[in-house]
């Protein structure tokens, strides 16, 4: 039996997370861009997509 590794959902590894200025990152998943990281820390909209790209 092989164990299946689950991927941990996080905005930092998503291709939709784009850096915009010093420590801030915007997610372009959905209709409107949302700030998901502010000063390299999770913001209010962090993982607003519920990690759908990481689900199997």
N, C-alpha and C positions, 0 to 999 in steps of 0.2 A: 504494500500500500504506500502510495506517495502522498505526502501532505501538500495541499494546495495553499500557497501563500496568498493571503489576502492583502490587497493594496490599501494602504491608509489614505483616506481622502484628505487632501489639503490643497489649498489654493496655490501654494508655492510651486508645485510641480505641474500645474495645469497650463496648457498652451494658451488659454484665454486670459491669463493673468499677465498684464503688461506693466512694466515700471513707467511711471510718469514723471516723478521728481524724487528728491532725496527721501527714500524710504517709503514712498507711497506707490501702491500698485492698484490698477484698475482691472476689473473683470469685464470682458466684452461678451459674456454669455447672456443671451436674452435681449430684450428690447433696448434698455438703457444701460450704459456703463455704470458700474458701481465700484466704489472704493472698498477693497477687501483687506488691504494692508495699509496701515498708516504708521509711519516711522518704524517700519519693519515689524509691527505688532498687529495682531488681528483686529480689524475694525468691526463696526456694527454689522456690516453685510458680509462678513467672512463666511465662506462656504454657503452663500445664498442659494446655490443650485443644488444643495444637498449632496454634493459629490457624485452627481450622476455619471460623470466620465470614469469614475473609479469602481462603479458597481459591475459585477459580473453578469 
